[in-house]
Amino acid sequence: MDFARTHPDVLLCFVNDGSRDQTLSVLMGMMFRQPSNIAVLSLQANAGKAEAVRQGMLYVKDHFPVNSLGFLDADLATKPEEWYDMACYQQKHPQFSAITGSRISRLGAAIRRTDNRFFASKVLNFFIQRIIGATIRDSQCGAKIFERELIPVLFGETFISSWLFDIELFLRIRKHYGKALLAISVLEFPLLSWSEVGESKLRLSHQLRLPIQLLKIYIRYRLDKNYRIAPGY
């Protein structure tokens, strides 16, 4: 609520992913108190993170005249203020069609991740870079910004994976526009702070399925010569 009040130029759309608790009531209460820049989309049934993000992006694109659209994980591991900085940067540098947060540990940055998760992310990213065919330091950060024209291309079709759909976003850019444009139109934006939230960790059952999901993604986007990304939806 504080962020919505202090940033009236930002539209916040909260997606209720079929929750059966009081989540929708809480969200509707927030929209009632700040109707000028808070919207709520409620899905009938739980569809998973990827589909909730996809539906939210399409909903905002179809109902609001915004130039840049993005998403942020509900656990707020990335601060909304940093996500806002990403959006402002994209507005000032329109040559970047997409900006993705990057949790790079460096001097002056407060990036807090457990050692086990950091090692697992490094191993996962090794394979991700080879699937995408580009040097991306952090594809899985849950903070991203896109220009409006990219939304139908990136979110018009359902995703293969609920947890690795970020990889699919980069591959859809490559599939639709080519590898050369992917390299010059996507910017990794180093975050100043990021804090791991315990509840956001993948369950063991999901982790065991990641290699299979990576293989399915690779086959669909890199090996299937007949697969094309539709320009709209």
C-alpha positions as a Python dict, from the first residue, in 0.01 Angstrom:
ca = {
    (1, 'M'): (0, 0, 0),
    (2, 'D'): (278, 243, 87),
    (3, 'F'): (444, 187, -251),
    (4, 'A'): (113, 243, -434),
    (5, 'R'): (54, 571, -248),
    (6, 'T'): (405, 704, -310),
    (7, 'H'): (414, 595, -676),
    (8, 'P'): (83, 708, -832),
    (9, 'D'): (234, 670, -1179),
    (10, 'V'): (262, 292, -1132),
    (11, 'L'): (-32, 55, -1182),
    (12, 'L'): (-15, -247, -951),
    (13, 'C'): (-213, -551, -1061),
    (14, 'F'): (-239, -830, -805),
    (15, 'V'): (-328, -1177, -933),
    (16, 'N'): (-516, -1410, -702),
    (17, 'D'): (-423, -1759, -821),
    (18, 'G'): (-743, -1935, -722),
    (19, 'S'): (-683, -1897, -347),
    (20, 'R'): (-957, -2026, -120),
    (21, 'D'): (-846, -1835, 190),
    (22, 'Q'): (-884, -1462, 258),
    (23, 'T'): (-634, -1354, -10),
    (24, 'L'): (-895, -1217, -248),
    (25, 'S'): (-1067, -1021, 31),
    (26, 'V'): (-736, -865, 130),
    (27, 'L'): (-657, -771, -229),
    (28, 'M'): (-1003, -626, -289),
    (29, 'G'): (-966, -421, 27),
    (30, 'M'): (-637, -279, -103),
    (31, 'M'): (-799, -191, -435),
    (32, 'F'): (-1090, -25, -253),
    (33, 'R'): (-849, 193, -55),
    (34, 'Q'): (-631, 280, -358),
    (35, 'P'): (-851, 243, -669),
    (36, 'S'): (-651, 489, -880),
    (37, 'N'): (-356, 255, -932),
    (38, 'I'): (-437, -88, -785),
    (39, 'A'): (-617, -356, -987),
    (40, 'V'): (-703, -716, -900),
    (41, 'L'): (-736, -1017, -1129),
    (42, 'S'): (-880, -1329, -967),
    (43, 'L'): (-840, -1666, -1140),
    (44, 'Q'): (-1112, -1927, -1091),
    (45, 'A'): (-871, -2210, -1007),
    (46, 'N'): (-507, -2240, -905),
    (47, 'A'): (-302, -2246, -1224),
    (48, 'G'): (54, -2208, -1095),
    (49, 'K'): (298, -1920, -1097),
    (50, 'A'): (367, -1914, -1472),
    (51, 'E'): (3, -1903, -1574),
    (52, 'A'): (-82, -1646, -1306),
    (53, 'V'): (194, -1419, -1437),
    (54, 'R'): (86, -1479, -1797),
    (55, 'Q'): (-279, -1398, -1728),
    (56, 'G'): (-184, -1090, -1528),
    (57, 'M'): (39, -952, -1804),
    (58, 'L'): (-226, -1005, -2071),
    (59, 'Y'): (-496, -852, -1849),
    (60, 'V'): (-295, -534, -1790),
    (61, 'K'): (-200, -508, -2157),
    (62, 'D'): (-564, -541, -2265),
    (63, 'H'): (-721, -308, -2008),
    (64, 'F'): (-467, -33, -1933),
    (65, 'P'): (-273, 207, -2163),
    (66, 'V'): (72, 142, -2017),
    (67, 'N'): (394, 147, -2219),
    (68, 'S'): (598, -89, -2001),
    (69, 'L'): (475, -398, -1820),
    (70, 'G'): (654, -623, -1577),
    (71, 'F'): (613, -860, -1290),
    (72, 'L'): (750, -903, -941),
    (73, 'D'): (739, -1204, -710),
    (74, 'A'): (477, -1176, -438),
    (75, 'D'): (732, -1253, -167),
    (76, 'L'): (901, -917, -245),
    (77, 'A'): (1250, -1066, -236),
    (78, 'T'): (1319, -784, -482),
    (79, 'K'): (1207, -452, -339),
    (80, 'P'): (935, -273, -537),
    (81, 'E'): (1155, 37, -542),
    (82, 'E'): (1424, -150, -735),
    (83, 'W'): (1165, -285, -976),
    (84, 'Y'): (1053, 76, -1026),
    (85, 'D'): (1414, 177, -1100),
    (86, 'M'): (1424, -94, -1368),
    (87, 'A'): (1106, 43, -1525),
    (88, 'C'): (1240, 399, -1524),
    (89, 'Y'): (1562, 283, -1686),
    (90, 'Q'): (1369, 107, -1960),
    (91, 'Q'): (1169, 424, -2027),
    (92, 'K'): (1491, 626, -2061),
    (93, 'H'): (1664, 361, -2275),
    (94, 'P'): (1399, 222, -2513),
    (95, 'Q'): (1661, 31, -2710),
    (96, 'F'): (1620, -233, -2439),
    (97, 'S'): (1292, -413, -2503),
    (98, 'A'): (1332, -621, -2188),
    (99, 'I'): (1509, -563, -1858),
    (100, 'T'): (1563, -842, -1608),
    (101, 'G'): (1686, -811, -1253),
    (102, 'S'): (2021, -972, -1179),
    (103, 'R'): (2122, -1088, -830),
    (104, 'I'): (2495, -1046, -882),
    (105, 'S'): (2698, -1038, -559),
    (106, 'R'): (2936, -742, -565),
    (107, 'L'): (3075, -462, -346),
    (108, 'G'): (2801, -233, -221),
    (109, 'A'): (2517, -476, -296),
    (110, 'A'): (2323, -663, -27),
    (111, 'I'): (2243, -991, -203),
    (112, 'R'): (2154, -1252, 59),
    (113, 'R'): (2124, -1613, -60),
    (114, 'T'): (2199, -1941, 121),
    (115, 'D'): (2512, -2124, 8),
    (116, 'N'): (2315, -2432, -103),
    (117, 'R'): (2073, -2227, -311),
    (118, 'F'): (2358, -2022, -460),
    (119, 'F'): (2543, -2338, -570),
    (120, 'A'): (2227, -2492, -714),
    (121, 'S'): (2157, -2172, -907),
    (122, 'K'): (2509, -2172, -1053),
    (123, 'V'): (2468, -2531, -1176),
    (124, 'L'): (2121, -2459, -1315),
    (125, 'N'): (2242, -2144, -1488),
    (126, 'F'): (2525, -2338, -1656),
    (127, 'F'): (2268, -2544, -1846),
    (128, 'I'): (2033, -2249, -1899),
    (129, 'Q'): (2301, -2047, -2078),
    (130, 'R'): (2362, -2333, -2317),
    (131, 'I'): (1994, -2381, -2388),
    (132, 'I'): (1937, -2010, -2452),
    (133, 'G'): (2267, -1968, -2636),
    (134, 'A'): (2353, -1642, -2464),
    (135, 'T'): (2549, -1531, -2159),
    (136, 'I'): (2283, -1459, -1898),
    (137, 'R'): (2408, -1439, -1541),
    (138, 'D'): (2069, -1466, -1371),
    (139, 'S'): (1769, -1572, -1577),
    (140, 'Q'): (1554, -1673, -1278),
    (141, 'C'): (1524, -1343, -1093),
    (142, 'G'): (1154, -1272, -1038),
    (143, 'A'): (1173, -907, -1143),
    (144, 'K'): (1135, -824, -1512),
    (145, 'I'): (1017, -535, -1733),
    (146, 'F'): (904, -553, -2098),
    (147, 'E'): (794, -304, -2358),
    (148, 'R'): (426, -328, -2445),
    (149, 'E'): (482, -464, -2797),
    (150, 'L'): (657, -773, -2660),
    (151, 'I'): (365, -889, -2445),
    (152, 'P'): (169, -1084, -2712),
    (153, 'V'): (490, -1257, -2826),
    (154, 'L'): (605, -1351, -2477),
    (155, 'F'): (275, -1427, -2305),
    (156, 'G'): (34, -1520, -2584),
    (157, 'E'): (91, -1895, -2538),
    (158, 'T'): (98, -2105, -2221),
    (159, 'F'): (434, -2206, -2080),
    (160, 'I'): (580, -2557, -2057),
    (161, 'S'): (715, -2506, -1705),
    (162, 'S'): (558, -2325, -1411),
    (163, 'W'): (895, -2263, -1244),
    (164, 'L'): (1131, -2225, -1542),
    (165, 'F'): (909, -2007, -1757),
    (166, 'D'): (1169, -1726, -1731),
    (167, 'I'): (1388, -1934, -1962),
    (168, 'E'): (1101, -1962, -2205),
    (169, 'L'): (1068, -1584, -2214),
    (170, 'F'): (1426, -1548, -2339),
    (171, 'L'): (1381, -1832, -2585),
    (172, 'R'): (1062, -1676, -2722),
    (173, 'I'): (1251, -1354, -2789),
    (174, 'R'): (1523, -1554, -2965),
    (175, 'K'): (1271, -1764, -3160),
    (176, 'H'): (1067, -1467, -3276),
    (177, 'Y'): (1335, -1203, -3337),
    (178, 'G'): (1660, -1398, -3366),
    (179, 'K'): (1968, -1452, -3151),
    (180, 'A'): (2131, -1123, -3255),
    (181, 'L'): (1840, -913, -3131),
    (182, 'L'): (1823, -1111, -2807),
    (183, 'A'): (2184, -1012, -2736),
    (184, 'I'): (2129, -639, -2783),
    (185, 'S'): (1770, -583, -2671),
    (186, 'V'): (1774, -752, -2330),
    (187, 'L'): (1955, -591, -2037),
    (188, 'E'): (2050, -751, -1707),
    (189, 'F'): (1997, -489, -1436),
    (190, 'P'): (2217, -545, -1126),
    (191, 'L'): (2007, -522, -811),
    (192, 'L'): (2136, -341, -505),
    (193, 'S'): (1951, -567, -263),
    (194, 'W'): (1777, -904, -266),
    (195, 'S'): (1680, -1120, 30),
    (196, 'E'): (1587, -1487, 6),
    (197, 'V'): (1244, -1568, 145),
    (198, 'G'): (1216, -1915, 296),
    (199, 'E'): (865, -1992, 177),
    (200, 'S'): (967, -1923, -184),
    (201, 'K'): (1195, -2226, -207),
    (202, 'L'): (1112, -2507, -446),
    (203, 'R'): (986, -2826, -290),
    (204, 'L'): (1208, -3132, -340),
    (205, 'S'): (954, -3287, -577),
    (206, 'H'): (973, -2979, -799),
    (207, 'Q'): (1352, -2975, -790),
    (208, 'L'): (1365, -3336, -909),
    (209, 'R'): (1149, -3244, -1209),
    (210, 'L'): (1366, -2950, -1317),
    (211, 'P'): (1600, -3155, -1543),
    (212, 'I'): (1299, -3304, -1724),
    (213, 'Q'): (1143, -2960, -1768),
    (214, 'L'): (1474, -2823, -1899),
    (215, 'L'): (1487, -3104, -2154),
    (216, 'K'): (1129, -3038, -2268),
    (217, 'I'): (1207, -2667, -2306),
    (218, 'Y'): (1521, -2743, -2508),
    (219, 'I'): (1336, -2979, -2741),
    (220, 'R'): (1047, -2738, -2797),
    (221, 'Y'): (1244, -2419, -2859),
    (222, 'R'): (1579, -2539, -2998),
    (223, 'L'): (1514, -2872, -3171),
    (224, 'D'): (1159, -2839, -3303),
    (225, 'K'): (1207, -2660, -3636),
    (226, 'N'): (831, -2643, -3694),
    (227, 'Y'): (758, -2452, -3372),
    (228, 'R'): (694, -2082, -3426),
    (229, 'I'): (599, -1806, -3185),
    (230, 'A'): (268, -1648, -3283),
    (231, 'P'): (274, -1265, -3313),
    (232, 'G'): (-48, -1228, -3113),
    (233, 'Y'): (-305, -1419, -2912),
}
